[in-house]
Amino acid sequence: MSRGPGSVGPGTGGSGRRPRSTARDIERYAALFAERTKVMKSSAMRDLMALTERDDVISLAGGLPDTSTFPPDSYASLMRTVAADSCARALQYGPTEGFALVKRCISEVMRAEGMEIEADELLVTTGGQQVIDLVCKTLLDPGDVVVAEAPTYPGAIPTFSAYQADVVQVTMDRDGMLIDELEQTLERLEREARRPKFIYTVPNFHNPAGVTMSLERRHELVRIAGERELLVLEDNPYGLLRYEGEPLPTLHSLDDEFIVYASTFSKILSPGVRLGWAAAPAPILEKMNIGKQGSDLCSSSISQCFVSAYFDSGPWDEYVRSLVEIYRRRRDVMLDALAEHFPREAQWTHPQGGLFIWATMPPYIDTTDLLARALEEHVAFVPGRAAFIDGRGGSSMRLNFSGVGEEEIREGIRRIGEVVREQVALYGTLTGARPVSAPQRKEKDDRAPRSSIAEAELAKVLQLPAKRKRAG
């Protein structure tokens, strides 16, 4: 018998909806779950994304570009162009590998970073994250080894886990992955008859570390890949967001034979368009294409038409340059706020570009616990353990400076600093140690930055800088 709109079914509690699942309910379905679900992990950033919807929380957690910088009238004009010129195409399925018109746009972006690419060497994806997923789907069997940096992109870890990879992490310093340690790791794996399927690296303005791989190490990594015939997944979403220093060649531009290159429009246009791309050797690209067919058939036709219209409307790089100026100022504001509000025991990196600063607290502070206290003060960050497989990073945090304005950055860092100082003072009370307070700084700190990491924490890269003097 059908029920009217006002009727209530059994067990709905009068709301007309089924109650939320309980642990007992979930157990009923446990036998249905695939084995891989036991090792699948949630993304730390996704778990915190809901906070970005709350007006009362300053989120320094997400890797968010500032989409408010894109002019609404330009968006409206571009969508009118899509409707007038490409309506039928925009509303239809497209080829799995992507529209040729979008591949031309991708070629322009890659050319800006010193790479020449043919259309048949490209696969258009649903964001850069899908490239990581498709590489794993194409290459990994359960138990296969992936070599990654320590720390690594927190969004890659759930993907590696979902495909049941054995992730081996290699320490970084301010020049990127330690090549000597990488070679030792590869030799150990070879002795164990465990050949890695690929090395995963974010060479430019690393997420979460903020450091950039040196030119020498780029050449060394490409050499190792060639000698061992070992694939490298080069994830480069931030390469055009450089605030200081000279651009360095991508791994793909040095030697593309064993490089799978990944990038995205998310950081230079909008994450909402959900378009990224992969450039790879033909046999690998073909398998990734088949894997994508099984995932989503094709990337959004509307988004591809929008990106094409955007590139046709004028110099796309002018908008990127405007982002660079905005993010450079926000980076500087965050660096100054860290120097003002964090205790002297804290350390952090000084990124030349990208979206992130990696900060490390005294070792007795656990940033996962600290986050709970920070949320009470309506501010969020990503705890460092999210970037490691083995539980390291407990005293570190990733801070994003692109997604909120300058005043929010200052206030967010002030709030985190207050919570950290509470923990430092509590530790001093419990142990009798005398904490060093953050204010009362010299105007110039003459301590030199370290050239390598003495411990496993990346944030030992730089000693605490003094508050910077601004030019002019």
N, C-alpha and C positions, 0 to 999 in steps of 0.2 A: 504494500500500500504506500502510495507516495505521501510525502509530508509537505505541508505548506511552508512558506518562508519563515513563519514564526514558530514552527514546531521544533522540539528538542529531542535528540536521540539519546539512547542510554549511554551513560558514562561521559556525557559532554559537560556536566557541571552547569547546565543552563546556558552555556555560551554558544551552543550550536557547533562547536568544534571538538575534535578528539583531544584528549589531554596529551601533554608532551610525553615522549617516551621515557620510561624509567629504565634503570639498569636491568631489571628483570625482563622488560620487553626486549631490550637490545640483545640479551642473552638468547632469546628465542631465535634470533636470526644469525647467531654466531657461526653455525655450521655451514651457512651459505657463503660466507666471506671467502674470497680468494686468499691463498697463503700470503701473497704480497702485502695484503692490508695490515699484516702484523708488523711490518717494518715501515709502512708509510707514515710520513710525518707531516704535521701541519706547518705551513710557512709562518714564521714569526711576524713578518710584515702583514700577511693577510689577517692574522689574528688581531692585529692592532688597527687595521684599516677602518673598522667601525668608528674608531675614535676621531677620525678626520671629519666625520659627519656631525660631531658634537661641537657646538660653538664655544663651550666652556673649557675645552682641552686644547692646549698648544701641542700639536703633534710634530715632534722632531724625529719621528719614527719612520715614516714612509719615504720611499725614493721618489718623491713627487716633484715633477716640474711644475712651475707656476702657470697653469693654463689661463689664469685671469689676464695674463699679458697679451693673449691673442685677441685682437680687436673684434668685438661682436659684429660690427658692420661688415668686416671682411669675411667673417664666417657666413653671415647671411648672404652676401654677394656670391660667395663660392657655391653655396648650396643652390642658389638660383641658377647659376651656370650649369651645375650638374643636372638640375631639373629640366632646363631648356635644351641642353646639348646631349645629355647621356641618360635620360630618364629610363628608357627601356633596358639599357645595359646595366645601369646601377641597380635595377630591381631584379636582375636575372642572375642565375648561377654563372660563374666564370671558370676558366681553366684552373686546375689545381695549382699549376706552377705560377699563376698570376698573370695579369694583363701586361702586354708588351709596353703599354704607355706608362705603367708604374715602374717597370724595369728600367725604362729610360731615366726616370727620376732617381732611382736607386743608383744607377751608373753615375749620375751627376754628383750625388753625395759621396760615393766612393772615390770619384776622381778628385774631389776636394781634399781627400786624405791620401792622395798619391797612388791610387789604384786604378788600373784599367780593367774593365770587366765586360764580357759579352753577355747578351741577354740569356743565352742558353746555359750560362754558368750560374744562374740565379734561381732561387725558389722564394716566392713571396709567402710569408707566414703570418699567422695571427699573433703578432707581437714577437719580440725577441725571445720570450720565454718558450714559445713553441719550438724554436730552433733547438734549444737544449733538450726538450722532450723528444723531438724527432731524431736527434743524434743518439740519444739513449735507446729509443725504440729500434733504431737501425743497427746499432752496434753491440748492445749489451745483452748477455745472458745472465741469469742469476749467479752471483758470486764473482762476476768479472770485475777487474780492477780499473778504477778511475783515479788518476793522480790529479790533485787539485792543490791550490795554494792554501796556506793556513795563516789567517782566516780566508774563507771563500765566500762568494755571493750567497747570502742566506736563502735566496729563492731557488738556487740550484740544488741544495741539499735535499729538499723533499722530492725533487725529480729523480736524483740519483737513488734515493731510498726506495721510491716507488718501483724502480726497475731492479731492485735488490743488488745494487752495486756494492763492491767493497772499496770504499773511498780511502785513499792514502794521501795524507796532506803533507805538504812540504813548506817549511818555514819561509817567511818573507822578512826583508828589511826594507829600508826606504828606497832601494833600487829594484824592488820586486822579488820574485821567487829566487831563492838561493840556488844557483845552478850546481854548485858542488854537492849540495845536499840532494838535489834532484838526481844527479848521476849516481850517487851512492844508493839512493832509493831504487833506481832502475836496476842497478847491479844486484842488489839484494833480491828484488823481485825475480830477476832472471835466474838466480841461483835456486829460487823456490819454484821455478817453472811456472811463474805467474806473469804472463805478458799483459801489460796494461792495454786497454782498448783505446784510450786517449788521455791526453793531458788537458785539463781545463784551466784557462787563465783569463784574467781581466787585466790586460797590460796597461791600459790608460786610465788613470784616476780611479784606482781600484775600488770596487764596492765589496766590502765595507771600509777598506783600509785607507783609501785616499791617496796611496802612493802610485808612482809610475815606474814601470820596468825600464831600466837603462838601455841605451842602444847596444852596449856590449852584450848584455844578457839576452836581448832579442836575437842577436846574431847567434849566440851560443845555443839558445833554445831551438832555433831553426836548424842549426847544425845537428843537434842531437836527434831531432825529428827525422832528418834526412838519413843520417847514419843508421838509425835503428828502424827506419820505416815505421815510425810511430805517429799517429794522428795527433794534432793539436786543435782543440776547439778554442778559437780566439773570440772572446765575447767583448765587443767594442761599442757599447751604446753611448759612451761619453766623449769619444775622441775629439769632436768638434767643440766641446765646451772647455777650452783651455783659457786660463786667466793669466798665466805668466809662463815664461820659458819658451823654447823652440819646439815645434812639433817633431815627433819622432815617427819613423816609418812603421806601418803596421807589420805584423808578422806575415800577413798575406802578401804584402808588397815586396817582402824580402825573398820569399819562395813559397809559391802557392801549392806545391805538389802534395804536401801532407798537412795543409791547413784547411780547416773548416771555419769559415768566417761568419760571424753572427753580428747583426746590428738591428736597429729599430728606428722608426720615426717617433717613438714615444718621447724621447728627450729633446728632440730638435723641432718637433711640431706639436704633437699631442698624444698622450697615451690612450685617449679615448678612441682614436681611429683604429687601434689594435692591429697595426701593420708593422711587421719586421721582415727580415730576409736572411737567407743563407747563401753563401758562395762556397762551392765545394768541388772537389774532383768529380767528374761526370758519373762514375759508378756509384759513388756515395749519394750524390744528389738525386739520382734516379730512384734509389731505395727510399730516400727521405720523401720523395714525391709520392711513392706508393703508400708510405706510412701516413702521410697527410691525408690522402684520399680516405683512409679508414677513420681518421679523426674528425674532420669537418668538411670534407669534399673540396672546399676552396675557402680562401679568405674573403672577407666582406667586399662585395662588388661596389657597394655605396662608398665605403672607405677608400677603395682604390680610385674611384672616379673623383672623389674629393681631393685626394693627394695630387692626382694629375692636374686638376683644375688649379690647385694651389701653386704648383710649380709653373704652370702656364701664365699665372696672373702677374708675375714679376719676380725679381731676384729673391729666391728663397733664403739665401744666406744673410740677407739684411736682418731678417727676424732672428736668426741664430746669433748674429752679432749683438742684437739688442738683449737677448737672453744672457749672453756672456757678461755684458756690463752689469746687469741686474744681479746675477749670481756672484760675480766677483765682489760686489759691495756686500752682499749677504755673507759670503765667506769671511770677509774681513771683520764684519760685525760680530760673527760668531767667535772668531779667534780672539778679538778684544774682550768679549764677554767671558770667554773661558779664562783668560788671564786675570780678569777682575774677580770672578766669582768662584772658581774652583780652587781647592786647597793646593798648596805647593807640592804635595805628594803626587798629584795628578800629572799625567803626561798625555800628549796628543800629537797627531800628525798635522802637517801643513800642506794641504793638497794644492797642486798647481792647476787643478781643474776638477770637473765632475761635480758631484752633489754631496759628498760625505766627508766627515771628520771622524776618525777613530780615536776614542779617548780611553785611557786606562786609569782606574782609581787605585788606591793602595790595595795590596793583596788581601787584606782582611775584609774588604767590602765586596759583597756579591751583588752584581748589578741586576740579576733576576729578582732578588729580594728588594733591591733598591727601586726597581720599576714599580712594584706594588705601592711603595711609599710615595713615589713621585706622582703616581696617578691620583693619589689623595690630594695632591697639590695641583692637579689638572695639567700635567705635562707628561709627555711620553717620549721614549726612545726605544731602540732595539737593543736588548741585552746581548753581550758578546758571545755567549754560548751558542746562539743561533747560527754562528758562522763557523762552527767547528763540529766535527763528528764525534770527537773523543772527550767532550766535556771541558776542554780548555776554554779560555775567554771569559771565565767567571767574573773577573774584575773589570772587564772592558765594556764599552758601549759604542754603538753607531749613532751618529748625530747627523741629521739631514738639515742643510741650510737653504735649500732652494724652494721649499714648499710653503713657507710662511714669510711674512714681512719682517723688516728689520727690528721693529719694536717688539714683535712677538719672539724673535730670536733672543733679544736681550732679556726679556722677561722669562722665557723658557729656561735659558741657561741659569738665570738667577735662582729660579725655583729649584732646579736640579742641584745647583751649588749649595743651597740651604740644606737640602736633604742630605747631601754628601757630608757637609760639615757636622750635621747632627750625628751621623754614623762615626765620623772621625772622633768627635768629642766623647761619644759613648765608649768607643774602643779605648780612648785614653783613660776614662773613668774605671773601666773594668780591668785594665792591665797596668795602670800607673804610667803608661807612656805619655809623653808630652807631645800633643799634636802641633804641627806647624800651621798657623792660620794663613789664609789666602791673602788678605789685604796687606798693607805695609810692604809693598814691593819696591825694589829699585826700579828706576825708570828704564834702565837697560840691564839686561841679563847677559853676562859675558860667558856663560857656560856654553860650550860648543855642543852641537847635536851629535849623538852617537852615530857611527857609521854602520853599525850592525846591531842585531838583537842579542842581548846577553841571555835572555830567557825566551820562552816560547811565545810570549805575548808580543804581538806586532807593535803595540803602542809604545814599546820601549825604544822606538825609533828616534824620537825627539825628546829632549829634556824640555821642561816647562819654559815657554818663552815669556818674556815680560810683555806688558801691554805695549802695543805697537804705536809709534808716532806716525801720524798721517802726513804724507807729503802735501805741501801747500797749506 
